[in-house]
Amino acid sequence: MIVITGGRGVVGTPLCEQLDSSELAYLSISRNPQPRSRSLVSDLNMPMTANVLEKLSSANILIHCAPIWLLPRHLPSLGNTQIKRLIVFSSTSVLSKRQSSDASEQSLVTQLADAERDITAFCAEKNWALTIFRPSMIYGYGLDQNVMHIARFLKRFGFMLLVGKANGGRQPVHSSDLVLACLSALENPKTHNQTYNLAGGEVITYREMVSRIAKGLGRKPRLLSMPLWLFRAGLSLASKLGRFAYTPDMANRMNQDLVYDIQDAKRDFNYRPEPFLQHPARDLRFEP
């Protein structure tokens, strides 16, 4: 049986839907699960209850789609189940934000790196077959906090502020490609004890990414460029006022390439991600 943590997230939701149409048995864990028989209520910020652990006793595969740093504390308890296979989602942020001057981003890098290290050590000790996926900017089905953040801004204000040319490369990855990666790697021994970057199938500039989102909303792209110093000053003020969750370092990265090598994933499990935003009506959905 497969256990999926983060079953209501941007990856967990389509993964559960895919498994619903298969013959694979699974249980989904979430704080706010779907009203389905294969869901369990459990907050990973808290210890798992004896009742939850009992229901997981026959599990042999864990796919961790929740934030990676929530998993290490639960591994000793899960070590008493039959789990021997673990696929866990980290992030390419562990690579791209290493040099960030922002304290919160440095904290994120530390959380990601520490969790990867602790999980790897545990799996080596228990002889679990581990695969770590590091996706780039995830989007899909209106569930993400990346593309949809830009889409909401464009929908509300009708324009987007950019720094300079905003020509930094991006590789947004659709959540359905991450689901396929999970299923392809599940029984594939080539992926055991490996770490893969999972980026999208197309490299585009930050400017082009925003332009496509605008067009996907049926709007004419209104992209207003400004110098870095002015953008940073305005962003710092807006952040202090609590209006935006951006940092000045995010402005810097609009002109930096965040591009990743996915050749290992292509070689080992035929990873073939789709180009960016092929189906805007599907992926730019707003909650009522």
N, C-alpha and C positions, 0 to 999 in steps of 0.2 A: 504493500500500500504506500502511496505517495502522500507526504505531508507538505502543504504549501503554506508558508507564513506570508503575511501581507496580502491576503486573498482579495482585498478590496482595492488594491493599488493599481498603478498604471500598467504593471506587468502581471500582477496576480489575477486581476479581473479577467483579461482575455485568456490567460493560461487555464483558469478554472472553466471558462466557457469551452475551450478546446477539449479539455478532458471530459466535459459533460457529454460530448459527442463521440467519445471513445469508449473502449471497454476497460480502461485503466481505473482501478479503485483509488480514490484519494479523499483526503480530509483537508479542508481549508481553515486556517486559523486567522482570526481578525478580531479587533476590538468591536467592530460593527459589522458582523458578517451578513452575507446575503441570506434571505429566508429560505434556505435549502437544507436538506437533510444532511448534506456532506459538509456542513460548516460547524466550527466550534468557536465559542467566545473565549478569548484570552488576550489580555493586554501584555505584550512582551516587555513592557517596562516593569512588570511585576513577576514574581515567581509563578511558574505554572502550577496549577492546583493538582492534587492527587487524582481528581476525576479526569482532568484533561490528559495527564500522563498515562492513566489507565487506558483511555481511548486511543492513545498513540502507541501502545505497547506492541502492536503487530506491525507498525510501520517499518519499512526497510529503505525508504528513499526520502530525503528532505530537500525541498527546493525553497530556499530562503529568499523571498522577494521583498521583505521588509528591510528597513535600514540595517546595514551589515553589523553596526556596532551593538545592536540589540541581541545578537545571537550568542556571543561567547558566554554570557552569564547562564544560559540555559543548556549549554553543552554537557555539563556533568549529569544533569537529569536525563537528557536525551540519550546519554551513553548507556542507559539501562534498557533502552528499547532495542529493536533489531536493526536499527538504521546502520547501514554500511556505505551509503552513497549520498553525497552532499553536493548540490549545486547552489552557489551563493552569489548574489549580486553585490558587487562593490561599485566603483565609479572611476571613470578616467580623471575625475577631479583629484585623485591621489597623485596624478602626474602633472596635470595642468596648473594646479594651484600651489605647487610646492614653493614657488618664489613669491607668492602673494605677500603684500605688506599688511593685509587686513587680518586682525586678530581672530575674527570669527572664521575666516577661510583657513587660516593656519590650524585652528582647532579642528575643523572638518578634516583636513588632511591627516592630522594626528589620529583622529577617531577611525578613519578608514584604514590607515596603515597599521595601527595597533590591532584592529579587529582582524585584518587579513593575517597578521602574524600569529595571533592567538588561535584562530581557527585552523591555520595550517599546522601549528604545533599539536593541537588536540587530535586532528585527523591522522597525523603521523603516529601519534601514541596509540590510538585506537584502531589503526589500520583501516580508516574510512577512505574511500575513493573520493577525492575532492576536486571540484572544478570551480574556479573563480572567474566570473564574468565581470568585466569592467565596461559597461556601456557608456557611450558619449551622451549627448543631449537627447533624452528620451521624450517622445511625443506619441500621441495616438488616442483616438476616440474621445477627445475632449477631457481626458482624465489627468493630463500632465500639468506640471507647474512651470514649464519652460515655454513652449510654443504658445500655450493658452494664455500665459501672462502677457506676451506681446499682443496676442489677438484681442484680449480684453482692453488693453490700452488703445489699440487702433480703433476698436469699435466705439469706445467712449469718446476719444478725442479727435479721431480722424487723421492723426499724423503720428510720426515717430521721430524722436530726436536721436541723431547718430553723431559719433565722434569722427571728424574728418571723413575719409573715404569709407570707413567701416569695411575694410577689405580683408579682414581676418578670415581664414578658412574655417568652415564648420561642416560637421558630418552628423546632422540629426538622425537618430535611429528610431524607426517605428517599433512600437511595443510588440506587434505581431511577429517581427523578425526575431525579437528576443525570445518569444514563446517557441518559435520554430527551433531556435538555437538550443533551448532547454530540451526539447523532445529529441532533437538529433544527437545531443551529447549524452542523453540519459543512459543508454546501453552501449556507449562507444568507449572502449578502453583507451583509445588514443587520447581522450580528454582527461583521463585520470591524472590528478596531481599537476594540472596545468592551469595557467592564467591566460585569459584571452581578452584583448580589446575588441569590443563589439560596437563599431560605429556604423553609420548609414552607408548606403550604396553610392552616394554622390557627395563630392566636395563642392560647396558653394560658399560665397562670401557672406558675411553677416548682413550686409546690405541686401543682397539678393534673397536671403532667407526672409527678412522682414518684408520685402517687396512681394514675395510669393504669398505670404500670410495675408497681406492686404488684399491681393487679387483674389485669394481664396474666400475672403469675406465679401467679395463683390465690390470692393472699394478701389479707387484709384490711389496708388501708392503716393503718399505725401511724406517724403523723407527729408527732414531738415538737418543739415550738417552744421556743426559748430566746433571750434577748437577745443582741444582736450582740457585746457585750464578752465575754460568757462563751463564746460559740461561737469567737470569734477566739482567745481564750486557750487553749482546748482544742485548737484546730486548730494553733496555733503549736507547742504541745508535741508533738502527734502527728507533725507534720512533722519536728521535730528528732529524734524517735525513729525516723524513717524508715518509719512505718507507713502514711502516707497521702501521696499526691502532690498534695494540695490546698495552696492558699495562702490567707492571710487575705482577700485581695482577692476570691477566689471566694465567700467568705461575704457580702461586701458586695453582690455582684451578684445574689444571690437575690432582692433587692427592687428591682432595677434592670431597666428594660425593655431587652431586646436584641431589638428588632423592626426589620425592614428592609423597604424599599420594593422590591417585585418587579415593579412595573408595566412597567418597560422590557423585562424578559424576557417578560412576558405579551404585550406589543405586538409585539416583534420576532420571537419564535419560538414563540408560543402556549404558553408555560410554564404548566402547570396542575398544581401539586404536590398530593399527597394530604394529608388531615388526619393528625394524629399517631397512630401505633400502631394502624392499622386491622387488622393481622394479628399479634397477639402471639405466636402459635405459630411464625410465620415469623421474627420479628425478635428474639425473646428466647431464642435457642438458645444453649445452653452446650456448650463443647467437652467431649468425654468425658474 
